[in-house]
Amino acid sequence: MARSKDKRRERSSGPLPPGVERRRRLRQERRREQLIQSWRILLFAGVSSGLIWLLLSAGWSLRSQEQLSVSGSERLGSDAVVKAAGLRFPRPLITLEPGRLERRLLAELPVQSVSVQRRLVPPGLVITLKDRRPIAAASRMGARGREQGMVDLEGHWMPLTVARQGEGPASAVRVEGWIPSRRSMIATVLERRDQLGSPLQVIYVAPDGDLSLRTKALGLVRLGSNERLLDQQLSTIALLSSSLPETLRGTASSGIDLSDPAKPELQLKPDPKQKTSKP
Protein backbone atom coordinates (compact mmCIF):
# COMPACT_ATOMS: atom_id res chain seq x y z
CA MET A 1 0.00 0.00 0.00
CA ALA A 2 2.80 2.40 0.97
CA ARG A 3 4.70 1.55 -2.22
CA SER A 4 1.71 2.47 -4.44
CA LYS A 5 1.45 5.88 -2.74
CA ASP A 6 5.17 6.56 -3.31
CA LYS A 7 4.80 5.69 -6.99
CA ARG A 8 1.91 8.17 -7.38
CA ARG A 9 3.99 10.96 -5.76
CA GLU A 10 6.88 10.24 -8.14
CA ARG A 11 4.53 10.44 -11.11
CA SER A 12 2.96 13.78 -9.90
CA SER A 13 6.35 15.43 -9.32
CA GLY A 14 7.58 14.52 -12.75
CA PRO A 15 7.54 16.81 -15.83
CA LEU A 16 4.12 18.01 -16.99
CA PRO A 17 2.77 17.14 -20.39
CA PRO A 18 3.74 19.68 -23.09
CA GLY A 19 0.15 20.97 -23.50
CA VAL A 20 -0.33 21.61 -19.77
CA GLU A 21 3.06 23.28 -19.44
CA ARG A 22 2.27 25.62 -22.37
CA ARG A 23 -1.08 26.67 -20.85
CA ARG A 24 0.61 27.37 -17.51
CA ARG A 25 3.19 29.61 -19.17
CA LEU A 26 0.49 31.46 -21.10
CA ARG A 27 -1.43 32.16 -17.90
CA GLN A 28 1.72 33.53 -16.26
CA GLU A 29 2.44 35.77 -19.26
CA ARG A 30 -1.14 37.09 -19.25
CA ARG A 31 -0.91 37.93 -15.55
CA ARG A 32 2.39 39.70 -16.16
CA GLU A 33 0.90 41.71 -19.06
CA GLN A 34 -2.15 42.65 -16.97
CA LEU A 35 0.11 43.88 -14.17
CA ILE A 36 2.16 45.96 -16.61
CA GLN A 37 -1.01 47.43 -18.16
CA SER A 38 -2.35 48.37 -14.71
CA TRP A 39 0.85 50.24 -13.90
CA ARG A 40 0.74 52.00 -17.25
CA ILE A 41 -2.86 53.13 -16.64
CA LEU A 42 -2.01 54.40 -13.16
CA LEU A 43 1.01 56.28 -14.48
CA PHE A 44 -0.98 57.81 -17.36
CA ALA A 45 -3.79 58.87 -15.00
CA GLY A 46 -1.34 60.49 -12.62
CA VAL A 47 0.45 62.40 -15.37
CA SER A 48 -2.87 63.49 -16.96
CA SER A 49 -4.24 64.72 -13.63
CA GLY A 50 -1.09 66.71 -13.06
CA LEU A 51 -1.27 68.31 -16.51
CA ILE A 52 -4.97 69.16 -16.08
CA TRP A 53 -4.29 70.75 -12.70
CA LEU A 54 -1.41 72.73 -14.20
CA LEU A 55 -3.56 73.97 -17.09
CA LEU A 56 -6.45 74.94 -14.84
CA SER A 57 -4.30 76.73 -12.29
CA ALA A 58 -1.86 78.43 -14.63
CA GLY A 59 -3.24 78.32 -18.16
CA TRP A 60 -7.03 78.15 -18.60
CA SER A 61 -8.03 80.83 -16.14
CA LEU A 62 -9.34 84.39 -16.17
CA ARG A 63 -6.80 86.59 -14.49
CA SER A 64 -8.11 90.02 -15.46
CA GLN A 65 -10.95 91.87 -17.15
CA GLU A 66 -8.80 92.26 -20.26
CA GLN A 67 -9.49 88.61 -21.14
CA LEU A 68 -13.17 89.45 -21.78
CA SER A 69 -14.16 90.26 -25.36
CA VAL A 70 -17.49 92.15 -25.32
CA SER A 71 -19.14 93.13 -28.60
CA GLY A 72 -22.52 94.01 -30.07
CA SER A 73 -23.54 96.74 -27.63
CA GLU A 74 -23.11 100.46 -28.22
CA ARG A 75 -23.33 101.41 -24.55
CA LEU A 76 -22.28 98.36 -22.50
CA GLY A 77 -18.70 97.18 -22.17
CA SER A 78 -16.62 94.84 -20.06
CA ASP A 79 -17.07 96.99 -16.92
CA ALA A 80 -20.85 96.55 -17.01
CA VAL A 81 -20.53 92.82 -17.77
CA VAL A 82 -18.13 92.17 -14.89
CA LYS A 83 -20.35 94.06 -12.45
CA ALA A 84 -23.57 92.39 -13.62
CA ALA A 85 -22.06 88.89 -13.63
CA GLY A 86 -20.29 89.32 -10.29
CA LEU A 87 -16.99 88.04 -11.73
CA ARG A 88 -13.93 87.83 -9.47
CA PHE A 89 -10.38 87.33 -10.71
CA PRO A 90 -8.48 85.05 -10.99
CA ARG A 91 -10.95 82.26 -11.77
CA PRO A 92 -10.53 78.93 -13.60
CA LEU A 93 -12.16 79.20 -17.00
CA ILE A 94 -13.60 75.69 -16.78
CA THR A 95 -15.71 76.65 -13.73
CA LEU A 96 -17.68 79.25 -15.70
CA GLU A 97 -20.97 77.92 -17.11
CA PRO A 98 -21.90 79.90 -20.26
CA GLY A 99 -25.64 79.17 -19.94
CA ARG A 100 -25.80 80.31 -16.33
CA LEU A 101 -23.79 83.44 -17.13
CA GLU A 102 -26.12 84.26 -20.06
CA ARG A 103 -29.21 84.03 -17.83
CA ARG A 104 -27.67 86.31 -15.23
CA LEU A 105 -26.64 88.94 -17.76
CA LEU A 106 -30.10 88.88 -19.34
CA ALA A 107 -31.61 89.53 -15.92
CA GLU A 108 -29.19 92.30 -14.94
CA LEU A 109 -28.48 94.18 -18.16
CA PRO A 110 -30.81 96.01 -20.60
CA VAL A 111 -30.09 93.60 -23.43
CA GLN A 112 -32.33 91.61 -25.72
CA SER A 113 -29.99 88.65 -26.11
CA VAL A 114 -26.65 87.38 -24.75
CA SER A 115 -24.18 84.83 -26.10
CA VAL A 116 -21.27 83.61 -23.93
CA GLN A 117 -18.51 81.32 -25.22
CA ARG A 118 -15.37 80.08 -23.50
CA ARG A 119 -12.18 80.57 -25.48
CA LEU A 120 -9.37 78.15 -24.63
CA VAL A 121 -6.56 79.59 -26.77
CA PRO A 122 -5.85 82.23 -25.68
CA PRO A 123 -7.96 81.74 -22.54
CA GLY A 124 -10.85 84.18 -22.26
CA LEU A 125 -14.58 84.79 -22.60
CA VAL A 126 -16.28 85.93 -25.82
CA ILE A 127 -19.52 87.77 -24.97
CA THR A 128 -21.92 89.09 -27.62
CA LEU A 129 -24.73 91.44 -26.55
CA LYS A 130 -27.75 92.78 -28.40
CA ASP A 131 -29.08 96.03 -26.95
CA ARG A 132 -32.70 96.67 -26.06
CA ARG A 133 -33.88 99.90 -27.66
CA PRO A 134 -36.10 102.14 -25.53
CA ILE A 135 -39.42 102.69 -27.26
CA ALA A 136 -41.46 104.59 -24.66
CA ALA A 137 -41.03 106.51 -21.41
CA ALA A 138 -42.46 104.67 -18.41
CA SER A 139 -43.16 104.85 -14.71
CA ARG A 140 -43.86 102.26 -12.03
CA MET A 141 -44.32 102.02 -8.28
CA GLY A 142 -41.20 100.79 -6.50
CA ALA A 143 -40.08 100.33 -2.91
CA ARG A 144 -39.25 104.05 -2.71
CA GLY A 145 -42.31 105.30 -4.52
CA ARG A 146 -42.77 106.17 -8.17
CA GLU A 147 -39.82 105.31 -10.41
CA GLN A 148 -39.11 106.71 -13.85
CA GLY A 149 -37.70 104.56 -16.63
CA MET A 150 -38.35 103.31 -20.14
CA VAL A 151 -39.61 100.17 -21.85
CA ASP A 152 -38.43 98.46 -25.01
CA LEU A 153 -40.52 97.09 -27.86
CA GLU A 154 -40.99 93.81 -25.95
CA GLY A 155 -42.34 95.64 -22.90
CA HIS A 156 -39.29 95.07 -20.69
CA TRP A 157 -38.55 97.67 -18.02
CA MET A 158 -35.34 99.69 -18.46
CA PRO A 159 -34.03 101.70 -15.48
CA LEU A 160 -33.52 105.35 -16.24
CA THR A 161 -29.87 105.12 -15.16
CA VAL A 162 -29.27 102.62 -17.95
CA ALA A 163 -31.49 104.35 -20.49
CA ARG A 164 -29.53 107.58 -20.08
CA GLN A 165 -26.45 105.81 -21.42
CA GLY A 166 -28.09 105.47 -24.82
CA GLU A 167 -30.65 107.20 -26.97
CA GLY A 168 -34.06 108.44 -25.81
CA PRO A 169 -37.33 106.63 -26.50
CA ALA A 170 -38.24 106.13 -30.13
CA SER A 171 -41.85 107.27 -29.64
CA ALA A 172 -43.81 109.87 -27.67
CA VAL A 173 -45.91 107.18 -25.95
CA ARG A 174 -45.86 106.96 -22.15
CA VAL A 175 -46.50 103.85 -20.05
CA GLU A 176 -47.87 104.68 -16.60
CA GLY A 177 -48.01 102.05 -13.86
CA TRP A 178 -45.84 99.37 -15.54
CA ILE A 179 -46.05 95.95 -13.86
CA PRO A 180 -44.33 92.70 -14.95
CA SER A 181 -47.57 90.75 -15.39
CA ARG A 182 -48.72 93.11 -18.16
CA ARG A 183 -45.44 93.18 -20.07
CA SER A 184 -46.72 91.14 -23.03
CA MET A 185 -49.90 93.24 -23.35
CA ILE A 186 -47.85 96.44 -23.31
CA ALA A 187 -45.57 94.96 -25.98
CA THR A 188 -48.54 94.13 -28.22
CA VAL A 189 -49.96 97.65 -27.92
CA LEU A 190 -46.58 99.24 -28.64
CA GLU A 191 -46.07 97.02 -31.66
CA ARG A 192 -49.44 98.06 -33.11
CA ARG A 193 -49.38 101.70 -32.00
CA ASP A 194 -49.31 102.93 -35.61
CA GLN A 195 -52.35 100.82 -36.56
CA LEU A 196 -54.89 102.42 -34.20
CA GLY A 197 -56.13 105.09 -36.61
CA SER A 198 -54.98 107.85 -34.25
CA PRO A 199 -51.72 108.61 -32.39
CA LEU A 200 -51.34 106.61 -29.18
CA GLN A 201 -50.47 108.87 -26.25
CA VAL A 202 -50.56 106.89 -22.99
CA ILE A 203 -50.83 103.29 -21.83
CA TYR A 204 -52.28 103.12 -18.32
CA VAL A 205 -51.84 100.02 -16.15
CA ALA A 206 -53.97 99.94 -13.00
CA PRO A 207 -52.64 98.23 -9.82
CA ASP A 208 -55.11 95.38 -10.42
CA GLY A 209 -53.73 94.88 -13.95
CA ASP A 210 -56.53 96.54 -15.98
CA LEU A 211 -55.21 98.20 -19.12
CA SER A 212 -56.42 101.51 -20.60
CA LEU A 213 -55.22 103.56 -23.54
CA ARG A 214 -55.46 107.21 -24.44
CA THR A 215 -55.44 108.12 -28.12
CA LYS A 216 -55.62 111.56 -29.67
CA ALA A 217 -58.95 110.91 -31.42
CA LEU A 218 -60.87 108.81 -28.90
CA GLY A 219 -59.50 109.91 -25.57
CA LEU A 220 -59.58 107.26 -22.81
CA VAL A 221 -60.30 103.68 -23.87
CA ARG A 222 -60.68 101.00 -21.19
CA LEU A 223 -59.57 97.50 -22.21
CA GLY A 224 -59.54 95.45 -19.01
CA SER A 225 -57.12 92.59 -18.36
CA ASN A 226 -58.17 89.80 -20.76
CA GLU A 227 -55.17 89.40 -23.04
CA ARG A 228 -57.06 87.05 -25.37
CA LEU A 229 -59.32 89.95 -26.39
CA LEU A 230 -56.52 92.43 -27.00
CA ASP A 231 -56.15 91.94 -30.77
CA GLN A 232 -59.89 92.39 -31.27
CA GLN A 233 -59.91 95.44 -28.99
CA LEU A 234 -57.12 97.12 -30.93
CA SER A 235 -58.92 96.46 -34.21
CA THR A 236 -62.08 98.00 -32.73
CA ILE A 237 -60.13 101.10 -31.70
CA ALA A 238 -58.92 101.52 -35.28
CA LEU A 239 -62.49 101.16 -36.54
CA LEU A 240 -63.92 103.66 -34.05
CA SER A 241 -61.16 106.16 -34.83
CA SER A 242 -62.42 106.39 -38.38
CA SER A 243 -66.17 105.94 -37.85
CA LEU A 244 -67.07 107.65 -34.56
CA PRO A 245 -68.59 111.13 -35.10
CA GLU A 246 -66.47 114.11 -34.09
CA THR A 247 -69.09 115.20 -31.54
CA LEU A 248 -68.62 111.97 -29.61
CA ARG A 249 -64.83 111.86 -29.59
CA GLY A 250 -62.14 112.97 -27.18
CA THR A 251 -63.30 115.58 -24.65
CA ALA A 252 -66.96 114.96 -25.44
CA SER A 253 -66.87 111.62 -23.63
CA SER A 254 -65.42 110.40 -20.35
CA GLY A 255 -64.20 107.24 -22.02
CA ILE A 256 -65.01 104.18 -24.08
CA ASP A 257 -65.37 100.80 -22.41
CA LEU A 258 -64.00 98.06 -24.67
CA SER A 259 -63.69 95.33 -22.06
CA ASP A 260 -66.19 93.53 -24.31
CA PRO A 261 -65.10 94.56 -27.83
CA ALA A 262 -68.31 93.13 -29.29
CA LYS A 263 -70.32 95.69 -27.26
CA PRO A 264 -68.42 98.99 -26.99
CA GLU A 265 -69.86 101.39 -24.44
CA LEU A 266 -69.47 105.13 -24.94
CA GLN A 267 -69.61 107.06 -21.67
CA LEU A 268 -70.67 110.65 -22.33
CA LYS A 269 -69.96 113.57 -20.05
CA PRO A 270 -72.95 115.46 -18.66
CA ASP A 271 -73.73 118.67 -20.57
CA PRO A 272 -72.72 121.59 -18.29
CA LYS A 273 -75.16 123.92 -20.16
CA GLN A 274 -78.08 121.73 -19.32
CA LYS A 275 -79.75 122.95 -16.15
CA THR A 276 -82.10 120.97 -14.07
CA SER A 277 -85.55 122.50 -13.66
CA LYS A 278 -86.46 123.72 -10.22
CA PRO A 279 -89.61 122.34 -8.56
KARA-V917812 format. One record per residue. N is the residue number from 1. SS is DSSP state (a for helix, b for strand, c for the rest). PHI is phi in whole degrees, 0 to 359 (* if undefined). Layout:
n=N ss=SS phi=PHI
n=N ss=SS phi=PHI
This chain:
n=1 ss=c phi=*
n=2 ss=a phi=295
n=3 ss=a phi=293
n=4 ss=a phi=295
n=5 ss=a phi=293
n=6 ss=a phi=296
n=7 ss=a phi=296
n=8 ss=a phi=294
n=9 ss=a phi=297
n=10 ss=a phi=296
n=11 ss=a phi=292
n=12 ss=a phi=290
n=13 ss=c phi=272
n=14 ss=c phi=282
n=15 ss=c phi=297
n=16 ss=c phi=283
n=17 ss=c phi=299
n=18 ss=a phi=305
n=19 ss=a phi=294
n=20 ss=a phi=293
n=21 ss=a phi=299
n=22 ss=a phi=294
n=23 ss=a phi=295
n=24 ss=a phi=297
n=25 ss=a phi=294
n=26 ss=a phi=295
n=27 ss=a phi=297
n=28 ss=a phi=297
n=29 ss=a phi=295
n=30 ss=a phi=296
n=31 ss=a phi=296
n=32 ss=a phi=295
n=33 ss=a phi=295
n=34 ss=a phi=297
n=35 ss=a phi=295
n=36 ss=a phi=295
n=37 ss=a phi=297
n=38 ss=a phi=298
n=39 ss=a phi=293
n=40 ss=a phi=297
n=41 ss=a phi=296
n=42 ss=a phi=297
n=43 ss=a phi=294
n=44 ss=a phi=297
n=45 ss=a phi=297
n=46 ss=a phi=295
n=47 ss=a phi=294
n=48 ss=a phi=296
n=49 ss=a phi=299
n=50 ss=a phi=296
n=51 ss=a phi=294
n=52 ss=a phi=298
n=53 ss=a phi=298
n=54 ss=a phi=295
n=55 ss=a phi=293
n=56 ss=a phi=292
n=57 ss=a phi=278
n=58 ss=a phi=244
n=59 ss=a phi=256
n=60 ss=c phi=277
n=61 ss=b phi=213
n=62 ss=b phi=267
n=63 ss=c phi=257
n=64 ss=c phi=203
n=65 ss=a phi=293
n=66 ss=a phi=294
n=67 ss=a phi=275
n=68 ss=b phi=263
n=69 ss=b phi=251
n=70 ss=b phi=249
n=71 ss=b phi=218
n=72 ss=c phi=98
n=73 ss=c phi=252
n=74 ss=c phi=273
n=75 ss=c phi=230
n=76 ss=c phi=240
n=77 ss=c phi=236
n=78 ss=a phi=295
n=79 ss=a phi=299
n=80 ss=a phi=294
n=81 ss=a phi=293
n=82 ss=a phi=299
n=83 ss=a phi=293
n=84 ss=a phi=292
n=85 ss=a phi=276
n=86 ss=c phi=68
n=87 ss=c phi=284
n=88 ss=c phi=235
n=89 ss=c phi=244
n=90 ss=c phi=283
n=91 ss=b phi=208
n=92 ss=b phi=301
n=93 ss=a phi=296
n=94 ss=a phi=291
n=95 ss=a phi=277
n=96 ss=c phi=274
n=97 ss=c phi=262
n=98 ss=a phi=305
n=99 ss=a phi=297
n=100 ss=a phi=294
n=101 ss=a phi=293
n=102 ss=a phi=298
n=103 ss=a phi=297
n=104 ss=a phi=291
n=105 ss=a phi=293
n=106 ss=a phi=298
n=107 ss=a phi=283
n=108 ss=a phi=260
n=109 ss=c phi=247
n=110 ss=c phi=280
n=111 ss=b phi=234
n=112 ss=b phi=274
n=113 ss=b phi=210
n=114 ss=b phi=221
n=115 ss=b phi=232
n=116 ss=b phi=238
n=117 ss=b phi=228
n=118 ss=b phi=277
n=119 ss=b phi=247
n=120 ss=c phi=274
n=121 ss=c phi=227
n=122 ss=c phi=290
n=123 ss=c phi=298
n=124 ss=b phi=175
n=125 ss=b phi=240
n=126 ss=b phi=252
n=127 ss=b phi=240
n=128 ss=b phi=245
n=129 ss=b phi=246
n=130 ss=b phi=236
n=131 ss=b phi=295
n=132 ss=c phi=269
n=133 ss=c phi=266
n=134 ss=b phi=293
n=135 ss=b phi=248
n=136 ss=b phi=208
n=137 ss=b phi=290
n=138 ss=b phi=210
n=139 ss=b phi=219
n=140 ss=b phi=206
n=141 ss=b phi=268
n=142 ss=b phi=246
n=143 ss=c phi=295
n=144 ss=c phi=253
n=145 ss=b phi=104
n=146 ss=b phi=288
n=147 ss=b phi=247
n=148 ss=b phi=257
n=149 ss=b phi=195
n=150 ss=b phi=216
n=151 ss=b phi=231
n=152 ss=b phi=266
n=153 ss=c phi=295
n=154 ss=c phi=267
n=155 ss=c phi=83
n=156 ss=c phi=285
n=157 ss=b phi=286
n=158 ss=b phi=234
n=159 ss=b phi=302
n=160 ss=a phi=296
n=161 ss=a phi=297
n=162 ss=a phi=279
n=163 ss=a phi=298
n=164 ss=c phi=294
n=165 ss=c phi=286
n=166 ss=c phi=238
n=167 ss=c phi=281
n=168 ss=c phi=283
n=169 ss=c phi=296
n=170 ss=c phi=279
n=171 ss=c phi=224
n=172 ss=c phi=267
n=173 ss=c phi=288
n=174 ss=b phi=242
n=175 ss=b phi=245
n=176 ss=b phi=248
n=177 ss=c phi=88
n=178 ss=c phi=306
n=179 ss=c phi=224
n=180 ss=a phi=300
n=181 ss=a phi=292
n=182 ss=a phi=250
n=183 ss=a phi=302
n=184 ss=a phi=293
n=185 ss=a phi=293
n=186 ss=a phi=299
n=187 ss=a phi=298
n=188 ss=a phi=296
n=189 ss=a phi=296
n=190 ss=a phi=296
n=191 ss=a phi=294
n=192 ss=c phi=254
n=193 ss=a phi=298
n=194 ss=a phi=269
n=195 ss=a phi=246
n=196 ss=c phi=264
n=197 ss=c phi=80
n=198 ss=c phi=198
n=199 ss=c phi=302
n=200 ss=b phi=280
n=201 ss=b phi=253
n=202 ss=b phi=220
n=203 ss=b phi=248
n=204 ss=b phi=260
n=205 ss=b phi=238
n=206 ss=c phi=285
n=207 ss=c phi=305
n=208 ss=c phi=275
n=209 ss=c phi=99
n=210 ss=c phi=294
n=211 ss=b phi=253
n=212 ss=b phi=224
n=213 ss=b phi=236
n=214 ss=b phi=234
n=215 ss=b phi=247
n=216 ss=c phi=295
n=217 ss=c phi=275
n=218 ss=c phi=260
n=219 ss=b phi=78
n=220 ss=b phi=280
n=221 ss=b phi=233
n=222 ss=b phi=267
n=223 ss=b phi=252
n=224 ss=b phi=88
n=225 ss=c phi=234
n=226 ss=c phi=274
n=227 ss=a phi=293
n=228 ss=a phi=293
n=229 ss=a phi=266
n=230 ss=a phi=297
n=231 ss=a phi=301
n=232 ss=a phi=293
n=233 ss=a phi=295
n=234 ss=a phi=293
n=235 ss=a phi=294
n=236 ss=a phi=293
n=237 ss=a phi=299
n=238 ss=a phi=298
n=239 ss=a phi=292
n=240 ss=a phi=293
n=241 ss=a phi=299
n=242 ss=a phi=261
n=243 ss=a phi=248
n=244 ss=c phi=288
n=245 ss=c phi=301
n=246 ss=a phi=302
n=247 ss=a phi=292
n=248 ss=a phi=251
n=249 ss=c phi=262
n=250 ss=a phi=53
n=251 ss=a phi=290
n=252 ss=a phi=286
n=253 ss=b phi=236
n=254 ss=b phi=268
n=255 ss=b phi=146
n=256 ss=b phi=240
n=257 ss=b phi=265
n=258 ss=c phi=246
n=259 ss=c phi=301
n=260 ss=c phi=243
n=261 ss=c phi=297
n=262 ss=c phi=284
n=263 ss=c phi=225
n=264 ss=c phi=297
n=265 ss=b phi=241
n=266 ss=b phi=266
n=267 ss=b phi=256
n=268 ss=b phi=274
n=269 ss=c phi=281
n=270 ss=c phi=293
n=271 ss=c phi=285
n=272 ss=c phi=293
n=273 ss=c phi=281
n=274 ss=c phi=280
n=275 ss=c phi=251
n=276 ss=c phi=283
n=277 ss=c phi=284
n=278 ss=c phi=277
n=279 ss=c phi=291
